[in-house]
Amino acid sequence: MVSLHNRRVLIIDDNEDIHRNFRQVLEPSTKPASRSRLDELEAAILGEEATQQPTLPSFELTSAFQGAQGLSLVQQALKEGTPYAVAFVDMRMPPGWDGLETLTRLWEADPSLQAVLCSAYSDYSWEGLQAKLGHTDRLLILKKPFDPAEVRQMTWALLEKWNRSVATQRREQQLRKSEATLQTLLHLLPDALLRVGADGTCLDFKAPQQAARAPWPSFPPGTKLSDAMPADTAQQLLARIHESLRDGTPSVLTYEQPIGGETRCFLSHIAAVDAEEALVLVRDITSARR
């Protein structure tokens, strides 16, 4: 079970009794249920151990009595960096906005907000709601009078969904940042970078900076190593790649290859990415050899 970091729930309803009902359901007492003297005597006679009622999870509830007030609270929470994860919205709240108008404005302010539309009437069919709000997975319907267990279950599930979604977004942002950093580093490398599959297929290739000044072999994606270098050299390189894929240890190979009418010398560093792919850093060391 994912730990729920955000437990903030907004209740938007024009009826004060409904707010009390939600608080009774979602803010249960943290004190253990008291036992009567008769219960204690019975437990002692039967040799039973005293037990306490389990404590139910509680949530951070905020009340709004009109849609406009709810929107103001959502905007303020976003500004303070403490957004609401879930909003329970009543369908009918005269004289202000109805539930659909309120939801539309809430989602304009905070598209990640999970919502439950509460109604004692059949104001709209599900198809009608989709026509008004569009196809969305952020909305559930709760009929009044509601069942406490259903409300707890809805709240817990939507909070977990919100927290999972935020965690996923953060991981994606970190991944994009890491990829951008990696791309920057790759452009600074003087070496060529080659991604190779276990079968010797070239998956990707970044030519070195010196490729514009000196002859350099090409490894078009989708081709085999043997298409870009002599067969015996390709066989040696593929053997080293298989060693790295099998053992997980880096490997080095020095080889010569005719390029542009002359024989040039290359140094390759091979490392496994996973069981099916390896990275090969290739450096032209002809001048150093000479």
Buried (B, 14 or more C-beta within 10 A) or exposed (E): EEEBEBBBBBBBBBEEEBBEBBBEBBBBEEEEEEBEEEEEEEBEEEEEEEEEEEEEEEBBBBBBBBBBBBBEBBBEBBEEEEBBBBBBBBBBBEEBBBBBBBBBBBBEBBEBBBBBBBBEEEBBEEEEBEEEBEEEEBBBEBEBEBEEEEBBEBBBEBBBBBBEBBEEEEEEEEEEEEEEEEEEEEEEEEBBBBBBBBEBBBBEBBBBEEBEEBBBBEBEEEBBBBBBBBEEBBEBBBEBBBBBBEEEEBBEBEBEBEBEEEEBBBBBBBBBEEEEBBBBBBBBEBEEEE
